[in-house]
Amino acid sequence: MSVPATEQATRAAADEPLLSLRGIQKSFGAVHVLRGVDLDVRPGQVTALVGDNGAGKSTLIKGIAGIHGFDEGEYVFDGKPVKVHGPKDANDLGIEVVYQDLALCDNLDVVDNMFLGRELGPKLRLDDTAMELKARETLDGLSVRTLKSVRTQVASLSGGQRQTVAIARAVLWNSRIVILDEPTAALGVAQTEQVLLLVRRLADRGLGVVLISHNLNDVFEVADDIAVLYLGQLVAQVRRDDVTRGEVVELITTGSSEKHGTPNGEVR
């Protein structure tokens, strides 16, 4: 049976990367941190970015976010080459990053944290009602059921709830790509499961999600594809179903595998 043309077009659109990096180079002084990195992030999919400490993961996501400018390479967003000179440029594209420290203020409630620095209302007067409604709407849209009140102070929340607030804040601003830096680090089993469900929901809503994680159990639970960095080179980006945990570990620790070859394309 043939596939209708409209369905074929929808599938093709989903396969087109929302973000494409090509030949990305970045050095800090004499240290060459990123070496010709190619990376694709597709809408509606979770791309896990993995690699050992020092592989270049943090530098890569900070470059995507506009914190560190890339020295060389092409940055393509939604099919068009763009220049990202700072975080505002990345935010304007719809790219948000949830860093490991979450950047939440314990003395503020959920609503105030979600709108921190982007408050609604005219000068010198905040529209608390509009912000509360928008916060509730965003959390409901993500099917978050673990927060009893959006007026709860963040200091009283669990680790999983705090991560949820940080992720909800990231998607509040019509985001198209959300980058999550070790979102399950230091969480218990139940809280980890809640956060991973939320990560999957982000992709199901059509966002491109980049998940940075050292936990391969988490990676294999939610990722659609896996990108492996080794000493500043992206040595593989493969579909999750086409690779085993052992092969991913081999790529992380040696930069090559029998199946996926070496960074320069040679097969061992």
Backbone as CSV, one residue per row, in Angstrom:
resi,resn,N_x,N_y,N_z,CA_x,CA_y,CA_z,C_x,C_y,C_z
1,MET,0.847,-1.201,0.000,0.000,0.000,0.000,0.879,1.247,0.000
2,SER,0.587,2.200,-0.873,1.396,3.406,-0.963,1.070,4.369,0.164
3,VAL,2.051,5.161,0.545,1.876,6.154,1.594,1.398,7.457,0.958
4,PRO,0.307,8.064,1.488,-0.188,9.319,0.915,0.894,10.379,0.864
5,ALA,0.795,11.261,-0.146,1.819,12.292,-0.336,1.928,13.212,0.865
6,THR,0.780,13.544,1.488,0.816,14.434,2.657,1.558,13.787,3.814
7,GLU,1.361,12.477,4.008,2.060,11.774,5.088,3.551,11.691,4.796
8,GLN,3.884,11.475,3.505,5.290,11.441,3.122,5.945,12.791,3.396
9,ALA,5.237,13.877,3.096,5.774,15.215,3.337,5.972,15.473,4.814
10,THR,5.024,15.002,5.631,5.133,15.180,7.082,6.346,14.441,7.620
11,ARG,6.535,13.208,7.145,7.688,12.419,7.595,8.997,13.087,7.172
12,ALA,9.008,13.581,5.922,10.223,14.226,5.429,10.556,15.462,6.246
13,ALA,9.517,16.235,6.601,9.747,17.434,7.409,10.304,17.070,8.770
14,ALA,9.792,15.968,9.359,10.267,15.542,10.669,11.717,15.077,10.620
15,ASP,12.137,14.564,9.450,13.503,14.079,9.297,14.494,15.216,9.047
16,GLU,14.001,16.380,8.670,14.887,17.516,8.431,15.375,18.094,9.753
17,PRO,16.679,18.281,9.921,17.190,18.834,11.173,16.676,20.249,11.418
18,LEU,16.358,20.535,12.661,16.024,21.894,13.054,17.308,22.691,13.270
19,LEU,18.302,22.013,13.845,19.626,22.605,14.055,20.676,21.709,13.429
20,SER,21.536,22.302,12.623,22.658,21.558,12.041,23.945,22.340,12.284
21,LEU,24.921,21.674,12.847,26.255,22.241,12.999,27.187,21.475,12.070
22,ARG,28.044,22.212,11.367,28.974,21.575,10.443,30.372,22.171,10.614
23,GLY,31.333,21.287,10.847,32.736,21.687,10.910,33.052,22.649,12.038
24,ILE,32.411,22.469,13.177,32.578,23.407,14.291,33.949,23.251,14.936
25,GLN,34.643,24.387,15.064,35.952,24.430,15.710,35.900,25.429,16.866
26,LYS,36.562,25.076,17.968,36.663,26.006,19.089,37.939,25.738,19.862
27,SER,38.718,26.813,20.072,39.944,26.711,20.867,39.921,27.751,21.969
28,PHE,40.564,27.418,23.066,40.822,28.366,24.135,42.345,28.454,24.271
29,GLY,42.923,29.512,23.723,44.375,29.583,23.693,44.932,28.458,22.846
30,ALA,45.852,27.705,23.426,46.489,26.607,22.693,45.684,25.311,22.758
31,VAL,44.580,25.321,23.525,43.789,24.094,23.701,42.688,24.040,22.658
32,HIS,42.761,23.045,21.795,41.773,22.846,20.734,40.662,21.960,21.294
33,VAL,39.527,22.564,21.644,38.472,21.852,22.386,37.494,21.138,21.456
34,LEU,37.065,21.801,20.381,36.155,21.182,19.414,36.845,21.109,18.067
35,ARG,36.769,19.934,17.440,37.524,19.675,16.216,36.595,19.191,15.108
36,GLY,36.060,20.115,14.329,35.255,19.737,13.170,33.979,19.002,13.517
37,VAL,33.260,19.477,14.514,32.062,18.781,14.994,30.880,18.996,14.045
38,ASP,30.216,17.899,13.681,28.957,17.922,12.940,27.867,17.362,13.856
39,LEU,26.758,18.063,13.979,25.670,17.604,14.851,24.339,18.023,14.263
40,ASP,23.353,17.119,14.304,21.989,17.422,13.872,21.026,17.216,15.032
41,VAL,20.089,18.157,15.190,19.017,18.038,16.182,17.700,18.165,15.431
42,ARG,16.851,17.153,15.544,15.601,17.124,14.795,14.403,17.416,15.693
43,PRO,13.377,18.059,15.132,12.181,18.334,15.927,11.456,17.044,16.286
44,GLY,10.901,17.016,17.494,10.157,15.842,17.925,11.020,14.667,18.321
45,GLN,12.336,14.908,18.479,13.248,13.825,18.828,14.188,14.253,19.945
46,VAL,14.617,13.258,20.721,15.606,13.470,21.774,16.963,13.004,21.262
47,THR,17.900,13.929,21.195,19.275,13.601,20.826,20.114,13.591,22.095
48,ALA,20.634,12.431,22.454,21.498,12.326,23.626,22.925,12.651,23.216
49,LEU,23.536,13.577,23.949,24.934,13.941,23.717,25.765,13.354,24.844
50,VAL,26.621,12.399,24.501,27.387,11.689,25.519,28.874,11.794,25.221
51,GLY,29.661,11.581,26.255,31.110,11.634,26.125,31.732,11.720,27.499
52,ASP,32.986,11.349,27.584,33.686,11.372,28.864,33.927,12.821,29.298
53,ASN,34.342,12.993,30.552,34.721,14.329,31.020,35.848,14.869,30.138
54,GLY,35.726,16.129,29.715,36.733,16.727,28.850,36.536,16.473,27.374
55,ALA,35.418,15.813,27.023,35.186,15.507,25.605,34.761,16.733,24.811
56,GLY,34.249,17.772,25.500,33.836,18.984,24.807,32.343,19.249,24.849
57,LYS,31.596,18.479,25.640,30.130,18.614,25.682,29.714,20.008,26.150
58,SER,30.297,20.471,27.242,29.916,21.776,27.787,30.251,22.902,26.821
59,THR,31.422,22.823,26.199,31.808,23.861,25.244,30.861,23.877,24.059
60,LEU,30.450,22.696,23.605,29.549,22.614,22.457,28.194,23.247,22.774
61,ILE,27.609,22.906,23.930,26.282,23.459,24.227,26.358,24.955,24.543
62,LYS,27.465,25.391,25.140,27.610,26.827,25.386,27.800,27.592,24.079
63,GLY,28.407,26.948,23.097,28.505,27.571,21.776,27.149,27.659,21.110
64,ILE,26.358,26.590,21.202,25.002,26.611,20.646,24.182,27.711,21.317
65,ALA,24.375,27.872,22.631,23.613,28.855,23.405,24.146,30.273,23.264
66,GLY,25.261,30.457,22.553,25.788,31.792,22.323,26.701,32.313,23.416
67,ILE,27.035,31.481,24.388,27.921,31.923,25.468,29.360,31.984,24.985
68,HIS,29.782,30.957,24.239,31.092,30.963,23.586,30.875,30.968,22.080
69,GLY,31.412,31.933,21.382,31.311,31.917,19.929,32.212,30.845,19.335
70,PHE,31.721,30.146,18.325,32.562,29.169,17.632,33.603,29.895,16.786
71,ASP,34.788,29.313,16.672,35.850,29.910,15.861,35.603,29.711,14.372
72,GLU,35.152,28.529,14.017,34.879,28.184,12.620,33.689,27.249,12.567
73,GLY,33.122,27.123,11.362,32.037,26.185,11.162,30.731,26.866,10.823
74,GLU,29.765,26.063,10.436,28.467,26.563,10.002,27.393,26.209,11.024
75,TYR,26.588,27.205,11.360,25.490,27.077,12.319,24.211,27.295,11.510
76,VAL,23.444,26.229,11.285,22.241,26.299,10.454,21.031,26.021,11.323
77,PHE,20.069,26.941,11.294,18.845,26.768,12.080,17.643,26.862,11.159
78,ASP,16.802,25.832,11.202,15.601,25.785,10.368,15.946,25.952,8.894
79,GLY,17.067,25.352,8.496,17.471,25.354,7.102,18.219,26.576,6.632
80,LYS,18.453,27.543,7.542,19.117,28.781,7.141,20.368,29.023,7.975
81,PRO,21.488,29.394,7.346,22.684,29.753,8.119,22.405,30.978,8.982
82,VAL,22.825,30.920,10.239,22.603,32.037,11.161,23.902,32.360,11.884
83,LYS,23.946,33.565,12.456,25.060,33.988,13.288,24.548,34.154,14.710
84,VAL,25.178,33.473,15.640,24.794,33.566,17.051,25.953,34.221,17.797
85,HIS,25.757,35.480,18.176,26.826,36.247,18.820,26.669,36.312,20.335
86,GLY,25.532,35.852,20.848,25.309,35.900,22.287,24.055,35.135,22.654
87,PRO,23.800,34.964,23.946,22.617,34.213,24.401,21.299,34.745,23.856
88,LYS,21.194,36.062,23.688,19.934,36.620,23.172,19.654,36.127,21.759
89,ASP,20.697,36.026,20.948,20.505,35.508,19.586,19.978,34.080,19.618
90,ALA,20.523,33.257,20.509,20.053,31.880,20.636,18.620,31.842,21.159
91,ASN,18.322,32.666,22.165,16.957,32.728,22.697,15.966,33.162,21.632
92,ASP,16.359,34.118,20.797,15.478,34.594,19.732,15.166,33.492,18.724
93,LEU,16.101,32.563,18.547,15.851,31.420,17.664,14.912,30.398,18.313
94,GLY,14.792,30.463,19.640,13.975,29.495,20.360,14.799,28.408,21.014
95,ILE,16.061,28.719,21.338,16.954,27.757,21.985,17.088,28.120,23.455
96,GLU,16.770,27.173,24.330,16.872,27.377,25.772,17.728,26.257,26.368
97,VAL,18.517,26.599,27.379,19.379,25.625,28.039,19.024,25.549,29.515
98,VAL,18.855,24.330,30.026,18.677,24.112,31.460,19.989,23.525,31.972
99,TYR,20.782,24.366,32.642,22.084,23.921,33.130,21.926,23.092,34.393
100,GLN,22.997,22.405,34.751,22.940,21.465,35.870,22.615,22.157,37.190
101,ASP,23.046,23.423,37.348,22.762,24.114,38.611,21.350,24.698,38.659
102,LEU,20.615,24.618,37.535,19.205,25.023,37.404,18.971,26.527,37.494
103,ALA,19.834,27.262,38.199,19.699,28.724,38.319,18.338,29.136,38.861
104,LEU,17.890,28.448,39.902,16.636,28.796,40.566,16.920,29.585,41.844
105,CYS,15.986,30.449,42.214,16.108,31.251,43.440,15.236,30.630,44.525
106,ASP,15.861,30.116,45.566,15.128,29.423,46.623,14.116,30.313,47.334
107,ASN,14.376,31.603,47.392,13.497,32.503,48.142,12.280,32.960,47.339
108,LEU,12.161,32.502,46.078,11.023,32.857,45.240,10.142,31.641,44.992
109,ASP,8.884,31.887,44.644,7.988,30.768,44.366,8.148,30.309,42.916
110,VAL,7.354,29.312,42.529,7.470,28.710,41.203,7.220,29.747,40.105
111,VAL,6.152,30.529,40.256,5.817,31.529,39.240,6.948,32.535,39.066
112,ASP,7.433,33.078,40.170,8.483,34.101,40.083,9.761,33.547,39.485
113,ASN,10.059,32.271,39.730,11.233,31.654,39.123,11.046,31.457,37.625
114,MET,9.846,31.062,37.222,9.601,30.817,35.805,9.686,32.096,34.981
115,PHE,9.362,33.244,35.595,9.360,34.512,34.870,10.530,35.415,35.251
116,LEU,11.497,34.868,35.997,12.599,35.684,36.485,13.366,36.326,35.321
117,GLY,13.415,37.663,35.330,14.091,38.392,34.275,13.249,38.635,33.041
118,ARG,12.056,38.013,32.984,11.157,38.185,31.831,9.730,38.435,32.331
119,GLU,9.626,39.169,33.392,8.335,39.389,34.031,7.341,40.068,33.089
120,LEU,6.068,39.765,33.289,5.002,40.367,32.496,4.438,41.584,33.217
121,GLY,3.986,42.561,32.442,3.356,43.736,33.030,4.075,45.006,32.665
122,PRO,3.420,46.144,32.854,4.048,47.435,32.566,5.160,47.737,33.546
123,LYS,5.956,48.747,33.236,7.069,49.104,34.104,6.590,49.380,35.522
124,LEU,7.367,48.907,36.471,7.149,49.137,37.909,5.910,48.436,38.456
125,ARG,5.237,47.624,37.629,4.086,46.887,38.151,3.983,45.542,37.446
126,LEU,4.036,44.468,38.196,3.999,43.140,37.615,2.562,42.648,37.499
127,ASP,2.295,41.897,36.451,0.978,41.294,36.271,1.025,39.881,36.837
128,ASP,0.880,39.787,38.154,0.982,38.490,38.830,-0.068,37.501,38.348
129,THR,-1.262,37.991,38.084,-2.342,37.094,37.638,-2.007,36.461,36.299
130,ALA,-1.548,37.272,35.354,-1.202,36.740,34.029,-0.046,35.747,34.124
131,MET,0.952,36.050,34.957,2.095,35.147,35.090,1.682,33.832,35.735
132,GLU,0.806,33.892,36.729,0.356,32.664,37.378,-0.443,31.799,36.409
133,LEU,-1.323,32.412,35.636,-2.112,31.660,34.654,-1.209,31.017,33.607
134,LYS,-0.217,31.774,33.132,0.701,31.254,32.114,1.544,30.116,32.685
135,ALA,1.975,30.249,33.936,2.762,29.193,34.570,1.932,27.918,34.705
136,ARG,0.686,28.063,35.169,-0.190,26.891,35.301,-0.443,26.242,33.943
137,GLU,-0.683,27.070,32.929,-0.951,26.568,31.587,0.240,25.773,31.050
138,THR,1.445,26.294,31.279,2.649,25.612,30.801,2.837,24.270,31.507
139,LEU,2.685,24.262,32.822,2.843,23.024,33.584,1.765,22.008,33.213
140,ASP,0.535,22.474,33.023,-0.539,21.567,32.615,-0.272,20.996,31.230
141,GLY,0.282,21.845,30.341,0.595,21.383,28.997,1.660,20.305,28.966
142,LEU,2.496,20.300,29.997,3.532,19.266,30.126,3.065,18.094,30.983
143,SER,1.784,18.129,31.370,1.189,17.073,32.205,1.913,16.903,33.535
144,VAL,2.348,18.028,34.101,3.033,17.995,35.395,1.987,17.898,36.497
145,ARG,2.092,16.859,37.305,1.126,16.649,38.386,1.795,16.637,39.759
146,THR,3.099,16.883,39.792,3.834,16.756,41.058,3.884,18.055,41.846
147,LEU,3.442,19.170,41.253,3.444,20.449,41.953,2.022,20.792,42.388
148,LYS,1.817,20.899,43.695,0.475,21.191,44.194,0.071,22.633,43.942
149,SER,1.019,23.550,44.017,0.713,24.957,43.840,1.882,25.664,43.167
150,VAL,1.573,26.557,42.227,2.620,27.330,41.570,3.097,28.468,42.459
151,ARG,2.497,28.608,43.625,2.939,29.613,44.583,3.786,29.003,45.696
152,THR,4.188,27.753,45.514,5.081,27.104,46.468,6.494,27.654,46.314
153,GLN,7.156,27.925,47.424,8.544,28.389,47.342,9.441,27.255,46.860
154,VAL,10.370,27.609,45.976,11.254,26.612,45.385,12.104,25.920,46.452
155,ALA,12.428,26.611,47.536,13.249,26.022,48.604,12.628,24.767,49.181
156,SER,11.312,24.648,49.114,10.628,23.496,49.716,10.402,22.343,48.738
157,LEU,10.865,22.489,47.496,10.632,21.467,46.484,11.708,20.389,46.504
158,SER,11.336,19.205,46.041,12.300,18.109,45.895,13.173,18.356,44.673
159,GLY,14.212,17.546,44.535,15.106,17.694,43.388,14.385,17.514,42.070
160,GLY,13.494,16.540,42.003,12.743,16.307,40.773,11.800,17.448,40.456
161,GLN,11.157,18.007,41.488,10.258,19.135,41.281,11.021,20.371,40.820
162,ARG,12.200,20.584,41.390,13.026,21.727,40.982,13.431,21.587,39.509
163,GLN,13.803,20.390,39.110,14.155,20.156,37.716,12.947,20.428,36.816
164,THR,11.767,20.031,37.263,10.540,20.274,36.504,10.296,21.766,36.311
165,VAL,10.499,22.556,37.365,10.310,24.007,37.268,11.290,24.596,36.257
166,ALA,12.544,24.162,36.313,13.553,24.687,35.393,13.219,24.335,33.948
167,ILE,12.736,23.122,33.712,12.368,22.715,32.350,11.135,23.480,31.880
168,ALA,10.148,23.630,32.764,8.941,24.383,32.399,9.294,25.826,32.062
169,ARG,10.227,26.414,32.809,10.666,27.774,32.512,11.286,27.846,31.113
170,ALA,12.009,26.807,30.730,12.671,26.803,29.425,11.665,26.746,28.277
171,VAL,10.544,26.053,28.462,9.581,25.903,27.362,8.496,26.980,27.406
172,LEU,8.563,27.854,28.389,7.553,28.900,28.547,7.576,29.899,27.399
173,TRP,8.736,30.044,26.740,8.943,31.128,25.789,8.929,30.643,24.344
174,ASN,7.979,29.756,24.018,7.840,29.255,22.647,9.151,28.661,22.127
175,SER,9.793,27.888,22.977,11.072,27.280,22.603,10.891,26.280,21.477
176,ARG,11.950,26.098,20.717,11.951,25.084,19.667,12.991,24.008,19.948
177,ILE,14.049,24.383,20.667,15.054,23.412,21.109,15.327,23.653,22.581
178,VAL,15.318,22.576,23.362,15.664,22.649,24.776,16.856,21.729,25.015
179,ILE,17.903,22.287,25.615,19.108,21.529,25.936,19.120,21.293,27.440
180,LEU,19.232,20.037,27.848,19.180,19.658,29.259,20.520,19.069,29.675
181,ASP,21.168,19.714,30.632,22.492,19.293,31.086,22.355,18.427,32.337
182,GLU,22.539,17.127,32.173,22.480,16.168,33.284,21.236,16.382,34.157
183,PRO,20.023,16.306,33.585,18.818,16.625,34.351,18.483,15.633,35.455
184,THR,19.034,14.415,35.409,18.709,13.429,36.441,19.840,13.222,37.441
185,ALA,20.901,14.020,37.327,22.027,13.867,38.258,21.541,14.079,39.685
186,ALA,21.924,13.197,40.577,21.631,13.285,42.013,20.154,13.081,42.343
187,LEU,19.351,12.580,41.397,17.944,12.305,41.682,17.752,10.836,42.029
188,GLY,16.737,10.568,42.846,16.381,9.190,43.170,15.677,8.526,42.003
189,VAL,15.354,7.249,42.170,14.765,6.464,41.080,13.422,7.041,40.638
190,ALA,12.536,7.319,41.585,11.201,7.822,41.246,11.288,9.205,40.596
191,GLN,12.147,10.071,41.142,12.275,11.416,40.583,12.908,11.381,39.189
192,THR,13.862,10.481,39.003,14.469,10.315,37.682,13.430,9.918,36.652
193,GLU,12.554,8.998,37.022,11.507,8.546,36.107,10.580,9.699,35.736
194,GLN,10.241,10.536,36.707,9.378,11.696,36.437,10.031,12.650,35.445
195,VAL,11.311,12.908,35.642,12.018,13.844,34.753,12.156,13.254,33.354
196,LEU,12.440,11.966,33.247,12.570,11.346,31.931,11.241,11.354,31.181
197,LEU,10.134,11.173,31.900,8.815,11.278,31.266,8.599,12.682,30.721
198,LEU,9.042,13.668,31.478,8.920,15.056,31.043,9.788,15.318,29.820
199,VAL,10.984,14.765,29.788,11.868,14.906,28.630,11.189,14.337,27.380
200,ARG,10.566,13.181,27.543,9.881,12.558,26.411,8.693,13.399,25.947
201,ARG,8.002,14.016,26.912,6.855,14.865,26.552,7.287,16.075,25.740
202,LEU,8.452,16.620,26.074,8.958,17.760,25.306,9.097,17.386,23.833
203,ALA,9.696,16.227,23.569,9.867,15.777,22.187,8.511,15.486,21.544
204,ASP,7.612,14.891,22.304,6.291,14.570,21.764,5.509,15.830,21.385
205,ARG,5.869,16.957,21.990,5.243,18.239,21.639,5.894,18.881,20.415
206,GLY,6.900,18.207,19.841,7.525,18.694,18.623,8.816,19.461,18.823
207,LEU,9.272,19.581,20.075,10.531,20.272,20.319,11.706,19.368,19.979
208,GLY,12.816,19.983,19.602,14.065,19.247,19.523,14.703,19.274,20.903
209,VAL,15.074,18.119,21.425,15.627,18.029,22.775,17.041,17.466,22.695
210,VAL,17.970,18.156,23.347,19.339,17.642,23.488,19.528,17.271,24.946
211,LEU,19.795,16.003,25.195,19.971,15.479,26.550,21.435,15.141,26.770
212,ILE,22.086,15.855,27.676,23.462,15.540,28.030,23.428,14.661,29.268
213,SER,24.028,13.493,29.192,23.943,12.575,30.321,25.105,11.592,30.306
214,HIS,25.539,11.228,31.522,26.509,10.141,31.680,25.805,8.814,31.960
215,ASN,24.490,8.871,32.180,23.733,7.683,32.557,23.157,7.028,31.305
216,LEU,23.770,5.928,30.873,23.324,5.283,29.642,21.958,4.633,29.789
217,ASN,21.563,4.291,31.022,20.200,3.776,31.208,19.184,4.841,30.830
218,ASP,19.422,6.085,31.287,18.545,7.191,30.924,18.568,7.426,29.419
219,VAL,19.758,7.400,28.846,19.917,7.647,27.411,19.116,6.641,26.599
220,PHE,19.252,5.372,26.930,18.573,4.348,26.147,17.070,4.300,26.433
221,GLU,16.638,4.913,27.521,15.205,4.951,27.813,14.482,6.008,26.993
222,VAL,15.106,7.173,26.771,14.361,8.276,26.146,14.913,8.765,24.819
223,ALA,16.159,8.448,24.483,16.779,9.049,23.291,16.287,8.399,22.003
224,ASP,16.201,9.214,20.955,15.940,8.704,19.608,17.252,8.450,18.879
225,ASP,18.216,9.340,19.093,19.549,9.080,18.559,20.598,9.525,19.571
226,ILE,21.810,9.046,19.373,22.902,9.261,20.322,24.098,9.823,19.572
227,ALA,24.589,10.970,20.054,25.776,11.597,19.485,26.910,11.472,20.490
228,VAL,28.056,10.971,20.028,29.177,10.685,20.918,30.347,11.611,20.620
229,LEU,30.774,12.349,21.652,31.966,13.198,21.548,33.160,12.488,22.177
230,TYR,34.290,12.569,21.505,35.531,11.992,22.036,36.663,12.961,21.738
231,LEU,37.251,13.523,22.774,38.370,14.465,22.644,38.077,15.554,21.610
232,GLY,36.866,16.112,21.687,36.512,17.237,20.834,35.991,16.889,19.466
233,GLN,35.942,15.598,19.142,35.412,15.173,17.852,34.102,14.430,18.053
234,LEU,33.129,14.680,17.168,31.905,13.895,17.208,32.144,12.644,16.369
235,VAL,32.361,11.529,17.054,32.803,10.310,16.366,31.644,9.476,15.845
236,ALA,30.424,9.758,16.302,29.257,9.032,15.800,27.991,9.750,16.212
237,GLN,26.999,9.747,15.312,25.627,10.102,15.674,24.752,9.034,15.046
238,VAL,24.171,8.201,15.888,23.491,6.999,15.412,22.122,6.883,16.067
239,ARG,21.235,6.171,15.386,19.933,5.885,15.966,20.109,4.972,17.177
240,ARG,19.334,5.225,18.212,19.463,4.422,19.439,19.269,2.937,19.149
241,ASP,18.328,2.610,18.269,18.029,1.199,18.001,19.111,0.517,17.176
242,ASP,20.050,1.295,16.640,21.098,0.720,15.794,22.418,0.518,16.532
243,VAL,22.411,0.726,17.845,23.654,0.650,18.604,23.382,-0.021,19.944
244,THR,24.386,-0.684,20.483,24.257,-1.321,21.800,24.953,-0.457,22.847
245,ARG,24.644,-0.735,24.108,25.321,-0.021,25.187,26.826,-0.236,25.116
246,GLY,27.217,-1.457,24.825,28.642,-1.755,24.734,29.332,-0.946,23.654
247,GLU,28.677,-0.785,22.503,29.260,0.004,21.421,29.363,1.477,21.809
248,VAL,28.356,2.003,22.525,28.401,3.392,22.969,29.542,3.595,23.960
249,VAL,29.698,2.649,24.893,30.792,2.739,25.856,32.138,2.724,25.139
250,GLU,32.258,1.872,24.124,33.505,1.789,23.368,33.796,3.104,22.642
251,LEU,32.755,3.706,22.072,32.928,4.993,21.392,33.317,6.086,22.374
252,ILE,32.699,6.079,23.559,33.000,7.097,24.571,34.444,6.976,25.056
253,THR,34.908,5.751,25.249,36.214,5.544,25.889,37.376,5.474,24.904
254,THR,37.113,5.095,23.646,38.210,4.957,22.679,38.042,5.825,21.439
255,GLY,36.827,6.339,21.216,36.582,7.140,20.028,36.295,6.333,18.790
256,SER,36.202,5.017,18.924,35.930,4.174,17.764,35.290,2.877,18.230
257,SER,34.727,2.150,17.262,34.202,0.818,17.551,34.323,-0.014,16.291
258,GLU,34.230,-1.306,16.449,34.366,-2.202,15.295,33.289,-1.907,14.256
259,LYS,32.081,-1.553,14.748,30.955,-1.312,13.843,31.006,0.078,13.224
260,HIS,31.369,1.090,14.022,31.249,2.478,13.581,32.564,3.120,13.167
261,GLY,33.664,2.366,13.232,34.919,2.860,12.707,35.559,3.918,13.584
262,THR,36.433,4.722,12.993,37.204,5.726,13.703,36.788,7.116,13.236
263,PRO,37.212,8.157,13.932,36.810,9.520,13.549,37.115,9.887,12.100
264,ASN,38.178,9.351,11.536,38.501,9.722,10.154,37.863,8.787,9.125
265,GLY,36.955,7.938,9.624,36.187,7.093,8.716,36.776,5.727,8.479
266,GLU,37.967,5.440,8.975,38.569,4.136,8.769,37.919,3.119,9.699
267,VAL,37.861,1.888,9.286,37.307,0.820,10.108,38.453,-0.013,10.637
268,ARG,38.410,-0.247,11.950,39.498,-1.020,12.544,39.339,-2.493,12.245
